[in-house]
Amino acid sequence: MSYKKLFNLANKVALVVGAAGGLAGETCLGLAEFGATLALADIDSEGLVDVSNDLEKKGFKTWSKIVDVSDVTSVEKLIKDLREQFGRLDIMINFAGVVLPTPVEKIRVTEFQKIIDINLKGSFILAQQSLSMMLPQRSGKIILVGSVSGQIGRPFSAHYAASKGVHAMVRTMAVEMAKNNIQINSIAPVFTLTKMSEDVLSDPEMKKSIISTIPMGRLGLPSDLVGAMIFLSSSASDFVTGQTIFVDGGCTIS
Ligand SMILES: NC(=O)c1ccc[n+]([C@@H]2O[C@H](COP(=O)([O-])OP(=O)(O)OC[C@H]3O[C@@H](n4cnc5c(N)ncnc54)[C@H](O)[C@@H]3O)[C@@H](O)[C@H]2O)c1
């Protein structure tokens, strides 16, 4: 037996949702470098063009579609178009998410609902729709992006923390799909400087206090996620399911 191709993603179709965001770009590059064919989706059409152009400059062609993950009809259309284009789906990674730091006593119910609709319901709809392609194939990898906030108490994020119930959701979906050769896992990043976190991190005192909770003494980088993403996307993780990999510099164990 040789393990040289353990991480090879050639002939694999990878759908990356939330692809226009700050965390996703490096993962897209990593997937492409390991041979995957990339299908990108996001609600932000300009951002999608930017990420597609960046990848094209590096020699990788992509297919992209606009989607609103909180809208089942929109996700159904994405999966229908993807099926027509590629005929299969091997990897689905969902980065799409929003945050709205607010003290608990000031969170409006409409805001709570919006965060849940995009982060949690969106992850569910995407996973369910992806399964409609993966089940007949009897193979597939689903990776949902959660957060350390789904594991530990961070202030001002009751709605966001609840939406990161994706970590609980992957455990139950993984058990149901285990006999179908479909692995479903999640990744929990720590604070990383992107559009999502720039408001919070723009306050130097807040930034210092956040870094003090990370034993490795720095914020995350989008590139930190790539190793775990390739592992969970490839046959290297064929016996790993229902897990959350914390890519957090030791934050949640300290
Ligand atoms: N940046 C961090 O510090 C951090 C830490 C932990 C977890 N995360 C998680 O990582 C993921 C990516 O975060 P990021 O930092 O790249 O954020 P980001 O704001 O840079 O990107 C999020 C992307 O999601 C897209 N999106 C938002 N609503 C959508 C919808 N309804 N349908 C489709 N796409 C939609 C946005 O257009 C954007 O491109 C999120 O799930 C976030 O919760 C981020």
The ligand as an SDF file (V2000), in Angstrom:
LIG
                    3D

 44 48  0  0  0  0  0  0  0  0999 V2000
  -13.2870   35.4930   11.0630 N   0  0  0  0  0  0  0  0  0  0  0  0
  -13.3530   34.9420   12.2650 C   0  0  0  0  0  0  0  0  0  0  0  0
  -12.7790   35.4480   13.2440 O   0  0  0  0  0  0  0  0  0  0  0  0
  -14.1110   33.6520   12.4730 C   0  0  0  0  0  0  0  0  0  0  0  0
  -13.8860   32.9330   13.6560 C   0  0  0  0  0  0  0  0  0  0  0  0
  -14.6000   31.7610   13.8630 C   0  0  0  0  0  0  0  0  0  0  0  0
  -15.4960   31.3050   12.9150 C   0  0  0  0  0  0  0  0  0  0  0  0
  -15.6910   32.0280   11.7790 N   0  0  0  0  0  0  0  0  0  0  0  0
  -16.6630   31.5040   10.8110 C   0  0  0  0  0  0  0  0  0  0  0  0
  -16.0310   31.3080    9.5620 O   0  0  0  0  0  0  0  0  0  0  0  0
  -16.9670   31.5020    8.5030 C   0  0  0  0  0  0  0  0  0  0  0  0
  -16.3930   32.4760    7.4930 C   0  0  0  0  0  0  0  0  0  0  0  0
  -16.1320   33.7030    8.1560 O   0  0  0  0  0  0  0  0  0  0  0  0
  -15.2700   34.8810    7.4840 P   0  0  0  0  0  0  0  0  0  0  0  0
  -14.4000   35.4190    8.5570 O   0  0  0  0  0  0  0  0  0  0  0  0
  -14.6810   34.4260    6.2030 O   0  0  0  0  0  0  0  0  0  0  0  0
  -16.4220   35.9560    7.2510 O   0  0  0  0  0  0  0  0  0  0  0  0
  -16.6730   36.9040    6.0020 P   0  0  0  0  0  0  0  0  0  0  0  0
  -17.6960   37.8970    6.4380 O   0  0  0  0  0  0  0  0  0  0  0  0
  -15.3830   37.4100    5.4540 O   0  0  0  0  0  0  0  0  0  0  0  0
  -17.3160   35.8950    4.9450 O   0  0  0  0  0  0  0  0  0  0  0  0
  -18.5960   35.3460    5.0870 C   0  0  0  0  0  0  0  0  0  0  0  0
  -19.1480   35.1020    3.6890 C   0  0  0  0  0  0  0  0  0  0  0  0
  -20.4780   34.5940    3.8230 O   0  0  0  0  0  0  0  0  0  0  0  0
  -21.2590   35.1900    2.7940 C   0  0  0  0  0  0  0  0  0  0  0  0
  -22.6740   35.1680    3.1730 N   0  0  0  0  0  0  0  0  0  0  0  0
  -23.2940   35.8680    4.1520 C   0  0  0  0  0  0  0  0  0  0  0  0
  -24.6010   35.6090    4.1430 N   0  0  0  0  0  0  0  0  0  0  0  0
  -24.8320   34.7340    3.1300 C   0  0  0  0  0  0  0  0  0  0  0  0
  -25.9920   34.0980    2.6190 C   0  0  0  0  0  0  0  0  0  0  0  0
  -27.2020   34.3250    3.1490 N   0  0  0  0  0  0  0  0  0  0  0  0
  -25.8410   33.2490    1.5810 N   0  0  0  0  0  0  0  0  0  0  0  0
  -24.6270   33.0330    1.0210 C   0  0  0  0  0  0  0  0  0  0  0  0
  -23.4990   33.5900    1.4650 N   0  0  0  0  0  0  0  0  0  0  0  0
  -23.6050   34.4370    2.5020 C   0  0  0  0  0  0  0  0  0  0  0  0
  -20.7350   36.6260    2.7070 C   0  0  0  0  0  0  0  0  0  0  0  0
  -21.0970   37.2470    1.4860 O   0  0  0  0  0  0  0  0  0  0  0  0
  -19.2420   36.4070    2.8570 C   0  0  0  0  0  0  0  0  0  0  0  0
  -18.6070   36.2480    1.6200 O   0  0  0  0  0  0  0  0  0  0  0  0
  -18.2640   31.9730    9.1620 C   0  0  0  0  0  0  0  0  0  0  0  0
  -19.1470   30.8790    9.3020 O   0  0  0  0  0  0  0  0  0  0  0  0
  -17.8120   32.4410   10.5280 C   0  0  0  0  0  0  0  0  0  0  0  0
  -18.8240   32.3430   11.4930 O   0  0  0  0  0  0  0  0  0  0  0  0
  -15.0150   33.1860   11.5230 C   0  0  0  0  0  0  0  0  0  0  0  0
  1  2  1  0
  2  3  2  0
  2  4  1  0
  4  5  1  0
  4 44  2  0
  5  6  2  0
  6  7  1  0
  7  8  2  0
  8  9  1  0
  8 44  1  0
  9 10  1  0
  9 42  1  0
 10 11  1  0
 11 12  1  0
 11 40  1  0
 12 13  1  0
 13 14  1  0
 14 15  2  0
 14 16  1  0
 14 17  1  0
 17 18  1  0
 18 19  2  0
 18 20  1  0
 18 21  1  0
 21 22  1  0
 22 23  1  0
 23 24  1  0
 23 38  1  0
 24 25  1  0
 25 26  1  0
 25 36  1  0
 26 27  1  0
 26 35  1  0
 27 28  2  0
 28 29  1  0
 29 30  1  0
 29 35  2  0
 30 31  1  0
 30 32  2  0
 32 33  1  0
 33 34  2  0
 34 35  1  0
 36 37  1  0
 36 38  1  0
 38 39  1  0
 40 41  1  0
 40 42  1  0
 42 43  1  0
M  CHG  2   8   1  16  -1
M  END
$$$$
